[in-house]
């Protein structure tokens, strides 16, 4: 999550974008229970365990939507899980 904040620049003040030497395309999705649950419900994640392999699987799927910034979907997935919109 810290890398996301420091690397991404979203112009909305959530992500600072201070570390410009790391491309956003290299970031991996921060995976917690909420993000994983929603990703599975949407068919974006098939792995049952919440581990590094699941992080890689979900990140690769999200790269198909935006190869330059696959992590930008983190808040949408997390938020839907926290508010139980998708559960």
N, C-alpha and C positions, 0 to 999 in steps of 0.2 A: 504494500500500500504506500509506503514511504517513497519508493521509486516512482510510483504513479504520480504522486504529488509533485515531486521534484523534476520529473522529466516532461510530463504533459503540460501544455499551455492551453487552457480552455477559454481564456479571455472572460471568464465569469468569476474568477477568484477562488475557485475550488482547487484547481491544480496550478502550481506556481510557475512551472516551466523554467526553473533556474539552471538546470543541468542540460544544456543544449548539445553536449557532445554525445549523448545517448539518444538514438532515434526512437521515437514513440513506437515504431513498428517492432521493436525488439522487446517491448514490455510483455509480461505475462499477466493474465487476469488474476487478480486476488480472489481466491476461492474460499468462501465461508459456507456455512450451512444454508444460508438464505439464497446466495447466488447459485449454489449447486442445485438446490431444490427447484428453483424456477427454471434453470437451464435444462434440467431433466424433463420438467413438465412441458417445456417448449420443444423438446426433441433435439436440443443442442448438445446434450451431454448424455452418453450412454453408460459410461462407467459408473458403477455403484459406489465405489470408495471415493472419499474426498482426499485425494493425494496428488502428488506431483504429476502422475500420469493423467489424472483428470484435468489438472491445470493445463497441461499441454494439449489435450484433446479439445477442451473448450476454447482455448486461445486460437487454435488452428481453425475451428469453425467460425469464430468471430473475425478472423482475418479474411474470410471469404466475403464478409460484409464490408469491411474496411481494412485493407492490407496495411495502410499507413498508420492506423490508430485503432487496433482491435480492442484495446482496454477501455475505450470510451463507453462501452456498454455496461460497465461494472455497476454504476449507480442505478441504472434502470433495472437490472436483474436483482441487485441487492434490495432496492426499494420495494419492488413487487413482492419479494419474499418477506420483508419485515412487516409490511402492511397486510400481508396475507392475501394480496390481490390474486395471486396465482396458486395459492395452496388449497 
